[in-house]
Amino acid sequence: MTSPLPDFDRRAGIYNTHARVQAEAAAWLADWLPERIDGPALELGAGTGLFTRYLADRAEQLVATDRSPKMVERGSRAFPQVRWLVADADAPPTGPAWRWIFSSSLVQWLPDPLATFARWHAASAPGARLMAGWFVRGTMEDFFAACPAAAPFAWRDTGEWLSLLASGGWQVGRHEIRTFRLRHANTASMLRDIHNVGAVVPRRFAPGALRGAMRSHDKLHADADGLETPFVFLRVEATRS
């Protein structure tokens, strides 16, 4: 991941407190895990270990990676039985040909997912399995409709993602989407949560324009109980073809 937008290193200390939807999505993705994960396994974008917790006791040879040194530091303290490395998802660490590749809440950030999927393919063993989940189009859709310039990257739908995986050498065995809904007091509270996990609103417009979009979004979508925001998560299991 070479995008400069995420600020995960600075937010490592408070990430788990605010990463509610990422934690729910990781648990849902973990429903597909086998009881035992044999052979060399690689987790990319492991962060502080929200998904690693489901891998740590199942995998024989797990390497968990993240490009944020502070995230890796926190993850290694939480799961010391796992080997942790600072590494970019765009350039998987060399070593054994990976029989398993995992990631949760990472892929939406990839600036060139096709190239990255191809690199994962090259780093994996014949017949390797990829199990990953990430956020897709429909996430925060009402807010981005009110303020399109706030989107940190180009959102893709499920069909686009499956096509990219196939072009990168992966044969999708199964996939499924689920919408998680988080409630906040208002748009400002929702964006604060997003900011506190390291995701930031791009500086493509004046602060006044953002405030106007927030007021408009609250007027259209908030009620007496606050604001409900959808986060659409795609989980995929694929095999190296």
Disulfide bonds with the S-S distance in Angstrom:
none
